[in-house]
């Protein structure tokens, strides 16, 4: 079973809404008048596109429109964590965890470790100390720290116009690359990050407030964003959707046991599945013997299971023999980390 925290109705969308949402997820125009740019080829005016976007935001399908930065490139350290908490105290503990500004995702999942969250901390601060402090405050002793060892795929684009996701992985900008080391950021860079990480205002010239706050023109801001993409700091500027309102109600994190000698091949193979939005290698232990993680968003558990079965068949020749699906049953928190907050 995969019940949500609250009943969520799928938003009814027409074809132009679907086209608009798909384009905004990965190809949001960096323009002084992005709504007009989006309207081209749709038979709409910029004002009509803005009106539709406002409605999609009001109904909850669009969660946020903003810059999406690479956490590690900004010098932050982070981890996925899982805690084992008695059900009677789970909501209370989850609220304490969610209050941490570095926690962006926090879910109840169907497993013995039943609270799963992501934690990121600023440069110069100890991730272990923050995690231990959370454990003390939320009163859980049994927990796992599962930092990323290797990233095989990251980035979700929900094909709201079809039955699944697009038939190819996220394609980052041509000059984008994942950095192995944090970037050297100036104070001006940090000011830009602060200005662009928040939700884009839904007005005719939405970048104007940020430009005014920074004292720059739009062309200068766009040049900075392009430079940050080339440097691997800015992944993209995009709309982020709420999965369930978009019709993707089955959100399963599938954990796999891959032999060490085949983990890279297994990760590369699993990441090719179009329904997989995230694919990572993480540490395993006797308490939790899974080292390959795939995140799958599907319209139903039946659809999700079909994807899992297909991936399992592909991975079997590599000796990947065990896996579990951990559905999210309660979403306690989901939002982007706000970097360099004062």
MARSEBA-792536 format. One record per residue (C-alpha): residue in three letters; x, y, z. Coordinates in steps of 0.1 Angstrom, whole numbers, plus 2048, in hexadecimal, padded with zeros to 3 digits. Example, Ala and Ser with C-alpha at 12.3 -4.5 7.8 and 13.67 -1.06 7.14 Angstrom:
R  aa  c1  c2  c3
R ALA 87B 7D3 84E
R SER 889 7F5 847
***
This chain:
R  aa  c1  c2  c3
R UNK 800 800 800
R UNK 80B 823 7F9
R UNK 7F4 83B 80B
R UNK 7FD 860 80B
R UNK 7FD 876 829
R UNK 7DD 886 81D
R UNK 7C6 87E 7FF
R UNK 7D5 890 7E1
R UNK 7C1 895 7C2
R UNK 7D2 895 7A0
R UNK 7CF 8B7 790
R UNK 7BB 8B6 76F
R UNK 7D1 8C4 754
R UNK 7CB 8CD 730
R UNK 7E4 8C7 714
R UNK 7F3 8EA 716
R UNK 7F7 8E6 73C
R UNK 80A 8C6 736
R UNK 820 8D5 71B
R UNK 827 8F2 731
R UNK 830 8DD 750
R UNK 847 8C6 73C
R UNK 85A 8E4 72D
R UNK 85D 8F6 74E
R UNK 86D 8D8 760
R UNK 88C 8D7 74B
R UNK 88B 8F4 732
R UNK 880 912 745
R UNK 88B 930 730
R UNK 8A4 947 740
R UNK 893 966 732
R UNK 888 987 73F
R UNK 865 97D 733
R UNK 865 957 738
R UNK 83F 954 735
R UNK 840 963 712
R UNK 85D 94B 709
R UNK 848 92E 715
R UNK 82A 939 702
R UNK 83C 937 6E0
R UNK 82F 91A 6CD
R UNK 812 914 6E5
R UNK 7F9 92C 6D5
R UNK 7F8 93F 6F5
R UNK 803 962 701
R UNK 81B 967 71D
R UNK 7FF 974 733
R UNK 7EB 954 72D
R UNK 809 93E 736
R UNK 80F 952 756
R UNK 7EA 94D 75E
R UNK 7ED 928 759
R UNK 80D 926 76E
R UNK 7FC 939 78B
R UNK 7DF 920 78A
R UNK 7F7 902 78A
R UNK 808 911 7A8
R UNK 7E7 918 7BA
R UNK 7DB 8F4 7B4
R UNK 7FC 8E7 7C2
R UNK 80A 8D5 7A4
R UNK 828 8ED 7A1
R UNK 83B 8ED 7C2
R UNK 856 906 7B9
R UNK 868 917 79C
R UNK 88C 91F 7A4
R UNK 8B0 919 79E
R UNK 8BC 8F6 7A8
R UNK 8DF 8F6 7B5
R UNK 8F8 8D9 7BA
R UNK 8FB 8D5 7DF
R UNK 91E 8C8 7DF
R UNK 92A 8E3 7C7
R UNK 91F 8FD 7E0
R UNK 935 8EC 7FB
R UNK 918 8DD 80E
R UNK 91B 8B9 81B
R UNK 8FC 8A3 81C
R UNK 8EF 881 822
R UNK 8D0 86B 81F
R UNK 8C7 85F 842
R UNK 8AE 845 84F
R UNK 8A2 841 873
R UNK 88F 825 885
R UNK 874 836 89A
R UNK 855 827 8AC
R UNK 836 830 898
R UNK 827 840 8B7
R UNK 842 85A 8B7
R UNK 849 85D 891
R UNK 835 87C 88A
R UNK 845 88E 8A7
R UNK 868 884 89D
R UNK 861 88D 879
R UNK 857 8B0 883
R UNK 877 8B5 895
R UNK 88B 8A8 878
R UNK 878 8BE 85F
R UNK 87F 8DD 873
R UNK 8A4 8DB 86A
R UNK 8AB 8F3 84E
R UNK 8C2 8DA 83D
R UNK 8A7 8C0 83A
R UNK 897 8C2 818
R UNK 885 8A1 815
R UNK 875 88D 832
R UNK 85F 86F 82D
R UNK 850 851 83F
R UNK 858 832 82B
R UNK 84D 80E 82E
R UNK 86C 7FE 83F
R UNK 87A 7F7 861
R UNK 88D 818 85D
R UNK 86E 82C 858
R UNK 879 850 857
R UNK 88E 85A 839
R UNK 89C 87D 835
R UNK 8B7 891 823
R UNK 8CE 8A8 836
R UNK 8E6 8C2 829
R UNK 8FC 8D9 83E
R UNK 911 8F8 834
R UNK 936 8F9 82D
R UNK 94B 8F5 84D
R UNK 930 8E4 861
R UNK 930 8C0 86C
R UNK 916 8AA 85C
R UNK 91A 88F 877
R UNK 915 8A9 892
R UNK 8F4 8B5 882
R UNK 8E8 892 87E
R UNK 8F0 888 8A2
R UNK 8DF 8A8 8AE
R UNK 8C0 89F 89B
R UNK 8C1 87B 8A9
R UNK 8C3 889 8CC
R UNK 8A7 8A3 8C7
R UNK 890 88B 8B5
R UNK 899 86E 8CD
R UNK 8A4 853 8B5
R UNK 8C3 83E 8BA
R UNK 8C1 826 89D
R UNK 8C9 838 87D
R UNK 8DD 835 85D
R UNK 8F2 84F 84B
R UNK 8F2 848 826
R UNK 906 862 813
R UNK 90A 860 7EE
R UNK 929 84D 7E3
R UNK 921 850 7BE
R UNK 906 860 7AA
R UNK 8F9 84E 78B
R UNK 8DB 864 784
R UNK 8CA 882 794
R UNK 8AC 897 788
R UNK 888 88F 783
R UNK 872 89A 766
R UNK 84E 88E 769
R UNK 83E 889 747
R UNK 81C 897 750
R UNK 810 892 72D
R UNK 815 86C 72C
R UNK 815 84D 741
R UNK 838 850 74F
R UNK 858 864 74C
R UNK 86A 86E 72D
R UNK 87D 852 71C
R UNK 89F 860 723
R UNK 8B2 86C 742
R UNK 8B5 890 74B
R UNK 8CC 8A2 733
R UNK 8DF 8BE 745
R UNK 8EB 8DC 732
R UNK 907 8D3 71A
R UNK 922 8E4 72F
R UNK 914 8D8 750
R UNK 929 8BF 764
R UNK 928 8B1 787
R UNK 944 8C0 79B
R UNK 95B 8AA 7B0
R UNK 965 8C7 7C7
R UNK 951 8E5 7D4
R UNK 953 904 7BF
R UNK 965 923 7CB
R UNK 948 93B 7D1
R UNK 94B 961 7D5
R UNK 934 975 7EB
R UNK 923 981 7CB
R UNK 91D 95C 7C1
R UNK 90D 956 7E3
R UNK 8F7 975 7DF
R UNK 8EB 967 7BD
R UNK 8E4 945 7CC
R UNK 8D0 954 7E8
R UNK 8BC 969 7CF
R UNK 8B4 94D 7B6
R UNK 8AE 92F 7CD
R UNK 88B 93C 7D8
R UNK 86B 937 7C6
R UNK 868 94D 7A7
R UNK 84D 967 7AA
R UNK 830 962 792
R UNK 830 984 781
R UNK 837 991 75E
R UNK 85C 996 763
R UNK 864 97D 77F
R UNK 889 981 781
R UNK 886 9A7 786
R UNK 884 9A6 7AC
R UNK 8A4 991 7AF
R UNK 8B6 9A7 796
R UNK 8AB 9C6 7AA
R UNK 8B7 9B6 7CB
R UNK 8D9 9AE 7BC
R UNK 8DC 9CF 7A9
R UNK 8E2 9BE 788
R UNK 8D0 9BC 766
R UNK 8C0 99D 75A
R UNK 8DB 996 740
R UNK 8F5 996 75B
R UNK 8E0 97E 770
R UNK 8DB 967 753
R UNK 901 967 74B
R UNK 907 95E 770
R UNK 8EF 940 76E
R UNK 8FF 934 74D
R UNK 921 936 75D
R UNK 915 922 77B
R UNK 907 908 765
R UNK 928 904 753
R UNK 93A 902 774
R UNK 923 8E6 781
R UNK 914 8FC 79D
R UNK 8F1 902 78E
R UNK 8E0 8E3 782
R UNK 8C3 8F4 772
R UNK 8A7 90E 777
R UNK 886 8FB 777
R UNK 864 8F5 784
R UNK 861 8DA 79F
R UNK 840 8C7 79F
R UNK 82D 8B5 7BB
R UNK 82D 892 7B0
R UNK 80B 886 7BD
R UNK 7F8 8A4 7AF
R UNK 809 89D 78E
R UNK 7FB 87A 78F
R UNK 81A 867 79A
R UNK 80D 859 7BB
R UNK 825 83B 7BE
R UNK 847 848 7CA
R UNK 85D 82B 7D1
R UNK 881 82B 7DD
R UNK 88F 809 7D3
R UNK 8AE 7FD 7E4
R UNK 8C4 7E2 7D5
R UNK 8E0 7CB 7DF
R UNK 8FB 7CD 7C5
R UNK 91D 7BB 7C6
R UNK 939 7D4 7CC
R UNK 94A 7C9 7AC
R UNK 92B 7D0 798
R UNK 91D 7EF 7AA
R UNK 928 808 78F
R UNK 919 7F3 772
R UNK 8F9 7ED 786
R UNK 8F6 812 78D
R UNK 8FB 81C 769
R UNK 8E2 803 75D
R UNK 8C7 80C 777
R UNK 8CB 831 76F
R UNK 8C2 82B 74B
R UNK 89E 822 754
R UNK 889 841 74B
R UNK 874 83E 76A
R UNK 892 841 781
R UNK 897 865 78C
R UNK 8B4 85F 7A4
R UNK 8CE 843 7A6
R UNK 8EA 842 7C0
R UNK 903 82B 7D0
R UNK 902 82E 7F6
R UNK 914 81B 812
R UNK 905 7FB 81F
R UNK 909 7E9 840
R UNK 8FD 7CA 852
R UNK 8DF 7DD 85F
R UNK 8D6 7E9 83C
R UNK 8E7 7D5 820
R UNK 8DC 7EA 802
R UNK 8F5 7FF 7EE
R UNK 8E2 80A 7CF
R UNK 8C4 822 7D1
R UNK 8AB 82A 7B5
R UNK 88E 842 7B8
R UNK 870 83A 7A2
R UNK 851 850 79D
R UNK 834 83E 78D
R UNK 80E 843 789
R UNK 806 824 79D
R UNK 817 809 7B2
R UNK 80F 7F1 795
R UNK 822 807 77D
R UNK 83E 80B 796
R UNK 841 7E5 79B
R UNK 843 7E0 776
R UNK 861 7F8 775
R UNK 871 7E6 792
R UNK 86D 7C4 783
R UNK 87D 7D0 762
R UNK 89B 7DF 774
R UNK 89F 7C0 78A
R UNK 8A0 7AB 76A
R UNK 8BA 7C2 75B
R UNK 8CF 7C1 77B
R UNK 8CD 79C 782
R UNK 8EB 793 76B
R UNK 900 7AA 781
R UNK 8F8 796 7A0
R UNK 8DF 7B0 7AE
R UNK 8C8 797 7BF
R UNK 8B6 7AA 7DB
R UNK 8A2 7C9 7DC
R UNK 887 7DB 7F0
R UNK 86E 7F6 7E7
R UNK 868 810 801
R UNK 849 825 7F8
R UNK 845 847 808
R UNK 825 846 81C
R UNK 827 869 82C
R UNK 839 887 81F
R UNK 844 89C 83D
R UNK 859 8B5 82A
R UNK 864 8BB 806
R UNK 875 8DB 7FC
R UNK 896 8E6 7EF
R UNK 8B2 8EF 807
R UNK 8B7 914 80B
R UNK 8DC 91A 808
R UNK 8F0 934 81A
R UNK 8D3 941 82F
R UNK 8DB 95D 846
***
